[in-house]
Amino acid sequence: MKFGATFALLASFISTALAVSFIIPGAVWIDTSGAKILAHGGHIMQVGSTFYWASSPYYQGNEYDPNIYSSTDLMNWSHVGIASTAVAGMYRPKFVSSGGKWYIWGQVNREIVTLVAPGTTPASTAYTLTGSPQLLPPDARSFSDMGVFVDDTGSNYFLSSADSNNFQLNNINAGTPITIGTRVADIGAAMEGPGMFKASGVYYLIMSEKTGYRADPDKSYWATALAGPWSAGTDIAPEAVNTYNSQNSAELVITGTSTTSYIFLGDAWDADGTDASNYEWLPISVSTSTHILTLQNLAMWTINPGTGKIRSYCRLEIILKTRLPGVVSSSGFANTTFNAADAIIGGSAGGINSSSNVTFTNIPGRGDKHWVSFQYTVNNVTAGDAHVSVNGGPTINLSELNSRAGHYSTVPVALSLKEGANTLTFGATATDDGDFEAHLEGIQIFDNY
């Protein structure tokens, strides 16, 4: 598996001039220059009609310098650049606005380090260090993960997984530079990855368990006052899906003219937290009666930042295992062709290897690129590659189009489909002498870009 491969093929395959029209959780995201977006542990702030994304690139060689992107639609992101090279090893950078100045706060050696922009915009590559590294009042705790919350009163708060990973909430003192103020709450939950938002007068906190880069069921807590009392945690997604293979980074609230929407900004980490990791952004449903948060597991969606309205898309779905279950064995579809127009499919396609494949015909296209999600698993992610061929053309290695291919069961990629009927052939090839097989459960073909 070419898991750490460069993304030259990906950049050439997805046109740099092509605007993105959807948010695709789990996919490889490309910026407006055609490069892979490298923005983990981040935080998004809206200033006027522009969104700014502070983050860490998470690739070897740059020591996680704070990175900035900008967008007006949350889908097409331009790389502003590295905010500063004055620090090394800054994790989970977050924006803070105070006194007409823009700051980036990040964790370095379990302390908070402060960067300040030279002007009045967060979009700068000339942030400088200011002040001294800070520990958490009142008892000088260190911490690991961190976040920032801005209340509707305008007050800023610092979220942290403090010593022993207990969630701690502190005031942020205005001034030059800003500093961490008094402790407001310590809920005693051994969690990390904190993010917070407010809805209908209730504060909601989302955190993950302390499992490193391995995904786990993130939980939400609620309170009517920041000082508490805080509720016990409840899962924001079915426990078995481990927050759809992601970890909370921050939450984003879009207050539109028609509705207010809440967005979970998750990191879809690989096993080592490298640049091969992707993003899992999903809308959050908020129950004002039970105070339960639920992620909407949308494979493809958009949000209108002006109105706040969210739309989801799914054009054609072929899920093998849900059609006439039990009609055939789990390995009965290798070397088989399916006509998408017939939709008479039962079971799933196992045992796909170098000598077998599965072909889908009559896949409708519009003469443009389409997102196609392949739902498959492999028996050994390092022993080979799954691939796809479009209309009898050359095979396309899925691992080079999506860095999580073979590691997670849903792999969204962008493919060029001609207008009218298309044929997709899914196969697998071993990269060494070992055994390698793929097990295909289905595909989804979405509207074009």
C-alpha distance (Angstrom), angle and dihedral (degrees) to the residues before:
residue distance angle dihedral
M1 . . .
K2 3.81 . .
F3 3.80 90.8 .
G4 3.78 98.1 152.2
A5 3.80 95.4 37.6
T6 3.76 123.4 136.4
F7 3.76 117.9 -98.4
A8 3.81 99.3 -128.8
L9 3.79 91.6 118.1
L10 3.77 91.1 48.0
A11 3.79 92.5 51.2
S12 3.80 91.8 49.8
F13 3.79 93.4 44.5
I14 3.81 94.5 53.2
S15 3.79 107.1 53.6
T16 3.78 113.8 -119.3
A17 3.79 89.6 -140.2
L18 3.78 94.4 53.7
A19 3.79 115.8 104.4
V20 3.78 118.1 -136.5
S21 3.81 114.4 -122.7
F22 3.81 101.8 -177.7
I23 3.78 143.4 41.3
I24 3.82 107.3 -120.3
P25 3.83 111.2 -167.9
G26 3.79 112.5 -141.5
A27 3.80 95.6 13.3
V28 3.78 126.6 118.8
W29 3.81 104.9 -96.4
I30 3.80 121.2 -146.7
D31 3.81 126.1 -155.8
T32 3.80 124.5 -135.6
S33 3.82 91.2 -88.2
G34 3.82 92.5 55.6
A35 3.82 96.4 -105.8
K36 3.80 124.5 127.5
I37 3.80 111.6 -96.0
L38 3.81 110.0 -112.7
A39 3.79 106.0 -168.5
H40 3.79 117.5 130.2
G41 3.80 134.2 160.3
G42 3.78 85.6 19.2
H43 3.76 144.6 153.4
I44 3.81 132.3 -145.4
M45 3.80 125.7 -145.5
Q46 3.81 125.9 -175.3
V47 3.79 118.3 -139.8
G48 3.79 111.6 -178.7
S49 3.81 106.0 -48.0
T50 3.81 95.1 -23.3
F51 3.79 128.6 89.2
Y52 3.80 120.5 -150.3
W53 3.80 121.7 -158.3
A54 3.82 118.2 -157.5
S55 3.78 112.6 -167.3
S56 3.79 149.7 132.8
P57 3.82 121.9 -94.9
Y58 3.84 93.7 -143.9
Y59 3.75 98.7 -153.4
Q60 3.77 130.0 126.0
G61 3.79 117.9 -93.6
N62 3.80 103.2 31.9
E63 3.83 98.9 68.9
Y64 3.81 90.9 -130.7
D65 3.79 97.0 -67.7
P66 3.84 111.2 -171.0
N67 3.81 110.9 -90.0
I68 3.84 128.7 -158.8
Y69 3.83 131.8 -155.5
S70 3.80 129.7 175.9
S71 3.82 134.1 -154.9
T72 3.78 141.0 165.8
D73 3.83 96.5 -154.4
L74 3.86 105.6 30.7
M75 3.81 89.6 -117.6
N76 3.80 107.3 68.4
W77 3.80 109.7 54.4
S78 3.81 127.3 -171.5
H79 3.79 119.1 -156.1
V80 3.80 108.8 -121.3
G81 3.80 90.5 -177.4
I82 3.78 142.4 -119.5
A83 3.81 106.4 -29.7
S84 3.80 94.1 -146.6
T85 3.78 141.8 -14.3
A86 3.81 91.1 -157.4
V87 3.81 91.4 100.1
A88 3.78 134.0 46.9
G89 3.77 126.1 -152.6
M90 3.83 99.0 17.1
Y91 3.80 110.6 169.2
R92 3.83 128.9 -161.3
P93 3.83 97.9 -2.0
K94 3.80 115.8 -157.7
F95 3.82 133.9 -168.8
V96 3.81 121.3 -119.6
S97 3.82 123.3 -176.4
S98 3.79 117.5 -159.0
G99 3.79 135.8 151.9
G100 3.80 93.7 -2.7
K101 3.81 91.0 -56.1
W102 3.80 130.4 109.7
Y103 3.77 119.8 -137.3
I104 3.79 135.5 -176.0
W105 3.76 116.0 -148.5
G106 3.78 121.3 -165.7
Q107 3.77 140.9 163.0
V108 3.79 116.7 -102.7
N109 3.80 118.8 172.5
R110 3.84 89.3 -14.6
E111 3.82 92.2 -57.6
I112 3.81 131.1 100.9
V113 3.81 115.4 -105.0
T114 3.81 121.2 -166.4
L115 3.80 128.4 -142.4
V116 3.81 122.4 -175.7
A117 3.81 128.1 -157.3
P118 3.82 118.3 -127.8
G119 3.83 93.9 -131.2
T120 3.79 141.0 26.3
T121 3.81 98.6 -81.1
P122 3.82 128.8 78.9
A123 3.81 90.0 -138.6
S124 3.79 100.9 91.7
T125 3.78 138.0 123.1
A126 3.81 92.2 -161.4
Y127 3.82 102.9 73.0
T128 3.81 111.6 149.7
L129 3.78 133.3 -157.5
T130 3.78 116.3 -97.8
G131 3.78 132.6 179.5
S132 3.80 125.6 -3.3
P133 3.82 130.4 -64.3
Q134 3.80 110.4 -83.4
L135 3.79 136.0 -145.1
L136 3.79 123.0 -158.7
P137 3.80 120.8 -82.7
P138 2.95 139.9 -101.8
D139 3.82 98.0 29.3
A140 3.83 103.8 16.8
R141 3.79 96.8 -106.6
S142 3.77 119.2 178.7
F143 3.80 119.5 -142.0
S144 3.79 145.5 -165.9
D145 3.83 117.3 -149.7
M146 3.80 121.5 29.3
G147 3.79 144.2 -176.9
V148 3.80 142.5 -179.8
F149 3.81 128.2 -128.3
V150 3.82 126.0 -167.7
D151 3.80 112.8 -158.5
D152 3.80 121.8 -146.1
T153 3.81 85.6 -107.9
G154 3.80 88.1 66.3
S155 3.81 93.9 -111.5
N156 3.81 118.2 137.1
Y157 3.79 123.6 -137.2
F158 3.79 133.3 -168.1
L159 3.82 118.5 -135.2
S160 3.78 120.1 -161.1
S161 3.77 145.6 165.1
A162 3.78 93.6 -131.0
D163 3.80 129.6 -168.7
S164 3.81 108.9 -31.4
N165 3.84 84.4 15.4
N166 3.80 93.6 -86.6
F167 3.76 110.1 160.5
Q168 3.80 109.5 -109.9
L169 3.80 128.4 -175.4
N170 3.82 121.1 -158.2
N171 3.78 135.3 178.7
I172 3.80 117.1 -111.5
N173 3.80 110.8 -133.0
A174 3.78 117.5 -139.1
G175 3.77 115.8 -131.1
T176 3.78 140.4 92.1
P177 2.91 102.2 -38.5
I178 3.79 108.4 11.3
T179 3.81 116.0 -119.1
I180 3.80 139.0 -165.2
G181 3.79 110.7 -94.8
T182 3.78 137.6 -166.6
R183 3.77 122.7 -28.8
V184 3.80 112.4 -102.9
A185 3.81 101.0 -179.6
D186 3.80 143.4 0.1
I187 3.78 110.3 -172.9
G188 3.79 96.1 -176.3
A189 3.80 95.7 -128.7
A190 3.80 113.0 143.4
M191 3.80 94.8 -135.1
E192 3.81 140.7 122.8
G193 3.83 140.3 -160.8
P194 3.84 95.1 62.4
G195 3.81 123.7 -165.0
M196 3.79 130.5 163.3
F197 3.80 142.4 -167.3
K198 3.79 138.2 167.4
A199 3.81 126.6 -126.0
S200 3.81 127.6 176.6
G201 3.80 91.4 -14.4
V202 3.82 94.7 -51.4
Y203 3.81 124.9 113.3
Y204 3.81 116.5 -135.2
L205 3.79 124.0 -163.9
I206 3.83 124.0 -167.6
M207 3.80 122.0 -164.8
S208 3.79 139.6 161.0
E209 3.76 130.5 -135.2
K210 3.79 117.7 -101.1
T211 3.80 101.2 -94.5
G212 3.81 101.3 128.1
Y213 3.80 112.3 -132.0
R214 3.80 92.3 -17.6
A215 3.81 110.3 104.2
D216 3.80 119.7 -119.9
P217 3.83 136.9 172.5
D218 3.82 105.4 -69.5
K219 3.80 114.1 -144.8
S220 3.80 135.9 -149.8
Y221 3.80 129.7 -141.2
W222 3.80 129.0 -170.6
A223 3.78 139.7 -160.3
T224 3.79 137.7 168.4
A225 3.81 90.8 -136.4
L226 3.78 129.1 35.2
A227 3.79 91.2 -126.2
G228 3.81 88.7 58.1
P229 2.89 154.8 177.5
W230 3.82 89.4 -133.8
S231 3.80 123.4 -158.2
A232 3.79 125.3 -118.5
G233 3.81 113.6 -90.7
T234 3.80 122.7 -90.4
D235 3.83 127.3 -167.4
I236 3.80 115.9 -100.0
A237 3.83 91.7 -156.2
P238 3.82 135.1 18.8
E239 3.79 107.4 -62.9
A240 3.81 94.3 -124.7
V241 3.83 94.9 60.2
N242 3.83 94.4 58.0
T243 3.82 93.7 -134.9
Y244 3.81 88.3 -48.0
N245 3.80 89.5 -59.0
S246 3.79 95.3 -55.9
Q247 3.80 145.3 103.6
N248 3.79 128.0 -133.4
S249 3.79 117.1 -100.3
A250 3.82 102.8 165.7
E251 3.80 143.3 -40.6
L252 3.81 127.2 -112.8
V253 3.79 125.4 -154.6
I254 3.82 118.5 -156.7
T255 3.79 111.2 -163.5
G256 3.80 103.7 -164.5
T257 3.78 135.3 176.9
S258 3.81 91.3 -104.4
T259 3.79 105.1 30.5
T260 3.79 145.0 -12.9
S261 3.79 116.2 -112.1
Y262 3.79 130.2 -165.8
I263 3.80 122.1 -149.3
F264 3.80 130.4 -161.7
L265 3.81 109.5 -142.7
G266 3.81 104.8 -157.6
D267 3.78 134.2 176.4
A268 3.81 114.6 -132.3
W269 3.78 95.5 -152.8
D270 3.75 127.3 -164.0
A271 3.82 117.0 -137.3
D272 3.81 94.1 -82.8
G273 3.80 103.5 32.3
T274 3.80 95.3 -111.8
D275 3.81 134.9 148.7
A276 3.82 87.5 -83.2
S277 3.82 88.2 75.8
N278 3.82 119.8 104.5
Y279 3.83 137.8 -164.8
E280 3.79 135.4 -93.3
W281 3.81 109.6 -161.1
L282 3.81 114.8 174.0
P283 3.82 136.3 166.6
I284 3.81 115.9 -107.6
S285 3.81 122.3 -134.9
V286 3.81 111.4 -147.0
S287 3.81 120.4 -156.5
T288 3.79 106.4 -152.9
S289 3.83 90.7 -168.0
T290 3.82 100.5 49.0
H291 3.84 97.8 21.4
I292 3.81 89.6 -131.9
L293 3.80 119.6 148.4
T294 3.81 119.6 -149.1
L295 3.79 127.3 -174.7
Q296 3.81 114.0 -131.7
N297 3.80 104.0 -132.5
L298 3.80 97.7 -142.6
A299 3.80 117.4 166.6
M300 3.80 92.7 -159.1
W301 3.79 127.9 12.0
T302 3.77 147.1 150.7
I303 3.78 136.2 -151.0
N304 3.79 127.5 -155.1
P305 3.83 104.6 -139.5
G306 3.80 90.3 -157.7
T307 3.79 99.0 52.7
G308 3.80 98.2 22.2
K309 3.81 91.0 -132.2
I310 3.81 119.8 147.0
R311 3.81 124.2 -151.4
S312 3.80 128.5 -172.5
Y313 3.80 127.7 -154.1
C314 3.79 136.2 -156.2
R315 3.78 119.5 158.0
L316 3.82 107.7 177.4
E317 3.79 127.4 1.3
I318 3.79 126.7 -167.4
I319 3.80 109.2 -179.6
L320 3.77 105.7 173.5
K321 3.77 99.7 -162.7
T322 3.81 95.3 54.2
R323 3.81 97.7 55.6
L324 3.79 113.4 90.9
P325 3.83 94.2 -26.4
G326 3.80 114.7 -142.7
V327 3.81 95.8 21.4
V328 3.79 92.5 111.0
S329 3.79 136.0 14.8
S330 3.80 121.8 -93.7
S331 3.79 91.0 -104.6
G332 3.77 97.4 44.3
F333 3.80 100.3 102.7
A334 3.78 105.0 61.9
N335 3.82 110.8 121.5
T336 3.79 90.8 14.4
T337 3.81 132.4 131.8
F338 3.80 121.9 -142.8
N339 3.77 126.3 -163.1
A340 3.79 107.4 -141.4
A341 3.79 90.6 -152.1
D342 3.81 92.3 60.9
A343 3.83 97.0 52.2
I344 3.82 92.8 -166.0
I345 3.76 101.2 136.2
G346 3.80 130.4 138.3
G347 3.77 132.3 176.6
S348 3.81 124.0 6.4
A349 3.78 137.3 -81.4
G350 3.80 112.7 -102.9
G351 3.78 132.4 167.4
I352 3.81 95.2 42.5
N353 3.79 107.3 162.8
S354 3.80 141.7 140.7
S355 3.80 91.4 -55.1
S356 3.82 100.3 44.1
N357 3.79 141.4 49.0
V358 3.81 144.0 169.0
T359 3.81 121.8 -121.0
F360 3.81 128.3 -160.1
T361 3.81 118.4 -162.5
N362 3.80 133.0 -167.6
I363 3.80 93.3 33.3
P364 3.83 103.5 164.8
G365 3.79 118.6 -126.2
R366 3.78 138.8 176.0
G367 3.79 102.1 -145.9
D368 3.80 93.3 -93.5
K369 3.77 141.9 81.8
H370 3.79 116.8 -63.7
W371 3.77 132.2 -170.2
V372 3.80 110.1 -117.1
S373 3.81 120.4 -173.7
F374 3.80 116.6 -153.0
Q375 3.79 113.1 -158.5
Y376 3.77 105.8 -158.4
T377 3.79 144.4 124.2
V378 3.82 132.0 -150.4
N379 3.77 131.1 -146.9
N380 3.82 94.1 -128.4
V381 3.81 122.1 15.5
T382 3.81 93.0 -158.9
A383 3.81 97.5 47.9
G384 3.80 101.5 69.2
D385 3.79 151.0 -26.9
A386 3.77 135.3 -96.4
H387 3.79 114.4 -137.7
V388 3.79 142.4 -176.5
S389 3.79 134.1 -146.5
V390 3.81 122.0 -154.8
N391 3.81 116.9 -147.9
G392 3.79 93.3 -21.3
G393 3.79 93.5 -53.7
P394 3.81 127.3 135.1
T395 3.80 117.9 -53.9
I396 3.80 115.9 -95.9
N397 3.80 116.6 -147.0
L398 3.81 107.0 -129.7
S399 3.80 92.9 -155.1
E400 3.81 90.0 61.1
L401 3.80 91.0 51.7
N402 3.79 96.1 43.9
S403 3.79 122.5 26.3
R404 3.82 92.8 -150.9
A405 3.81 94.7 54.4
G406 3.77 109.9 135.4
H407 3.80 92.5 10.8
Y408 3.80 96.8 75.4
S409 3.77 129.4 31.1
T410 3.82 97.4 -123.7
V411 3.81 115.6 62.3
P412 3.84 116.4 177.2
V413 3.83 115.5 -164.0
A414 3.81 135.3 166.6
L415 3.81 115.6 -115.4
S416 3.80 132.0 178.5
L417 3.81 110.5 -119.3
K418 3.79 121.4 -173.7
E419 3.79 121.6 -130.0
G420 3.78 110.5 -82.9
A421 3.80 126.0 8.9
N422 3.80 120.9 4.5
T423 3.78 136.1 -174.5
L424 3.81 123.2 -138.6
T425 3.80 120.8 -169.0
F426 3.81 118.9 -165.6
G427 3.80 119.3 -160.8
A428 3.79 144.4 151.7
T429 3.79 135.5 -132.3
A430 3.81 129.1 -166.3
T431 3.81 115.9 -128.8
D432 3.80 94.7 -157.9
D433 3.78 138.5 20.1
G434 3.79 93.4 -80.0
D435 3.78 130.3 100.4
F436 3.80 115.7 -82.3
E437 3.79 127.3 176.3
A438 3.79 136.3 163.6
H439 3.79 126.2 -148.6
L440 3.81 113.4 -153.3
E441 3.80 119.1 -157.5
G442 3.78 99.6 173.8
I443 3.78 149.8 -54.8
Q444 3.78 135.0 -117.5
I445 3.81 123.5 -154.0
F446 3.79 115.1 -160.6
D447 3.77 135.6 -164.5
N448 3.79 115.7 -73.8
Y449 3.81 122.7 -94.3
